[in-house]
Amino acid sequence: MTESRTVLITGGGGGIGRGIAEAFLAQGDRVVLADVNGDAVAAVAAELGAASVALDITDPAAVATTVAAVAADHGPIDVLVNNAGILSVHGAITELAAGAYKAIVDVNIVGTFNVTQAVANQMIAAGTPGTIVNISSIGGKQPTPGMGAYESSKAAVDSLTRWAAIELAGHGIRVNAVAPGPVLTPMLQMGMPAGSPARVAWESRIPLAKFAAVDDIAPAVLFLAGPGAGHITGVSLPVDGGQLLA
């Protein structure tokens, strides 16, 4: 059995973040969940047996303070999963308000940068090679009308992944991304229930003819964060049922 690691997961208040946390906990790692919704993440952490912190990743000072506190309380961070992100901004490029676009950029790009920077500096200071896994999206590779704000932010996350990978490699820090297609989180299931015309139409575009389950994402994250991926850095791994092939 491998030695337990300290794992920080942003956006840990539910959905994909919760599933990833369960997978790391199942292999004996110490998990700290961070989320802007402090009450939600505390409830999830209590249920799973993890630790939690309330964190607005768009605030670099708060990020730096939180990362230092996590390392002090739980040991140097070995694994960072940048899962926090928002998908609430929709609109055509000719109509979308600049403020709405900035909101998604602030969370999905700047927030991911803030946490990556703080954790990378902590890993370097600790002298322990670590690994970072960003949650991207196949939307960053395959645009959909009306979703360009989200998708362009995720394309930027893929680029940030490659940037961090090449600059941190000399410190023994690997940086990769997992790029899911649609994932059956509770929110998606509520908005697009099984059998609904929108879901049937979308699933028809996927060669495996189904959306991913939350449990389909965690194994990819564990692989990229684990020793089996020890010579892999700078990649964005699609977990999309083959949608990019279509």
N, C-alpha and C positions, 0 to 999 in steps of 0.2 A: 504494500500500500504506500502511495506517495505521501510525502509530508504535507500536512495541511497548510493552506495558504490563506492570506487575508485578501478578500475579494470585495471591491467596492463596485456597486451597481447603481447607476443613476436611473431615474424613472422607475423606481422599484415599487411604486404604490399599487401595481396591479398588472394584468395583461402579460406581455412578453417579459417584463422585468421580473415579475413573480415567478414565472416558469423557469427563467434562467437561475434565479436564486435557489429554487428547489433543487435544481440539478447540481449546483455547486455544494449545497448543504449535504446532499445525498452521498457525495464522495468525501465528506469530512472537512470541508473548508470552512473557514470563518467568514461569514458574509455580513456586510454592512450595506443596507439599502438606503439610498438617498432619493428624496422627492420633494418637489415644491410644496406638495400637500402633506404637511407634517403629520396630521391626524391619520390620514389614509395609510401612509407608509409605516407608521408606528403600529397600526392594527395588523397589517400584513406581517411585519417583522415579529410581532408577538405570537402570531399564529404559527409561523414557520420555525421560530427559534433562532431568529437572526437579530442583529442590532439595526438601529435606524437613526437617521439624521434628517432634519428638515433642511432643504438646500435649494436656493434659487441659483441655478447654474449660470444665469446671465450676469451675476454679480461676482466679479473676479476676486474681490476682497473676501467675500463670504466663502467662495470656493477654496481659496488658499487657507483660510482659518479652519474650514471643515476638514480638508485633507490632512492638515497637521494634527488635528484632534483625533481623527481616525487612526493615524499612524501611532500616536501616543497611546491610545486606548486599546488598540487591537494588534499592534505590530505593523511594521512597514507594509505598505500595500504591494502585493505581488501581482494582482490582476485588477485591471480596470475595465469595466464594461460600460461604455457610453451608450446607454439605451434611451435616455431622456430625449423627448422630441414632441413636436405638435403637428397635427394634421388638420387643423381647424380652419385653414385659410384656403378658400377656393375662389376661382374667378379667371376670366379671360385676361390675357396680357393687355388688351386694350381698355379694360375696365377696372382692374384691380387697383385699389388704393395703395399708394406708396407706404403708408403707415402699416397696412395689413401685411405687405411683403416684408417690411422691416421686422415685424413681430416674429415671423417664422424664421427669418435669418438670425435674429438675436438668440433664439433658443437652439435651433438645429445646427447652426454653424458656429456662432460665437460661443454659445454655451459649451459645445463639444470641445472647442479650442481651449476654453478656460480650464476645464477639468483635465484635459490631456496635458496641458502645460504644467499645472500644479502637481499632478501625479508623476509626470515624467521627472520633474525636478526633485520630487521626494524619492523616487526610485534611484536617481543618480546619486543623491546625497547618501542614501542607505547603502549604496554599492552592491545592490542585489538586482540581478537581471530580472526584469518583469515583462509583462505582456499586456497589451491593450487591445480590446476588441470593440470596434464601433458598430452600432446597428445602423446600417444604411438602408437602401431599398432598391428594388429593381426599377422603381420609378426614376431613379437617377440615371438609368441606362435606356429606358423605354418610355418616352413621354406620352401623357394622356391629356387631351384637351380639358382645360379647367383646373388641372392639378399641377400646373407648372411651378407655382410658388414652392410647394412641398418638394416636387421632384428636382427642381434646380438646387434646393438646399441639400438634398441627399446626394446629388452629383458632387456638390462641394465637399460633403463628408467623405466621399470616396477619394477625392483629391487630397483632402487633409490627411487621410489615412496614408497615402503614398508619401506625402511630405514628411509626416512624422516618422514613417518607417525608415526612410533613407537617412534622416538626421539623427535618429536615436539608435540606429543599428550598432554604431561604435560603442555604445554603452551596454550592449547586450539586450536591448529592449526591442521586442517584436511588436509590430502594430499591423493589425488586419481588420477587415470588416466582414460582417455577414449582411447580405442584401436579401431580405425576405420579399416575397410577393405578398398578396393579401393574406392576413393571418386572422384566424377565427378567435379574436379577443371578444370578451363580452360586449364591448361597444360595437364591434363590427356585426356581431350576430344580432344585436338589437336593431341596427340600421339596415341590415341586409339579411333577413332570415332565410333559412333554407326554403327553396322553392320559389322565392320572390323573383320576378322577371329580371331585376338588375343582377342578382346573384347568378341566376341561370346563364345570363348572357356573358357575365365575366368568366364563369367557370368553363364555358365553351371555348374560351381562348387559351385554356391551360391544358397542355397535353395529358397531364395526369388527371384532369377533369375534376379537380377539387382545390379548395383553399387549403393553406397550411394550417395545422393545429399549432397551438402555442408550444406543445411538446416537440414539434418538428424543428424549432429554432434553437432550443437549448443545446442539443447535441453538437450542432455546428459551432456554437460558441465554445463549448467545452473542448472540442477538438482543437480549434485555433489557439485556445489558451493553454493547451496541454503539451506534454513532451512529444507527442506524436507529430506535432506541427513545428518542431524545434528548428527546422530549416525553412520555414515559410514566413515571409513578411511582405507587407505591401499589397496583399491581394484583397479583393472583394468577392466573397463567395456567395453566388446566388442560391437561395433556398426557395424556389418558385414553382416547383412542379413542372419545370420546362417552359414556363411562359415566355422567356426570352427567345426560345427557339421558334416560337410562333410569330 
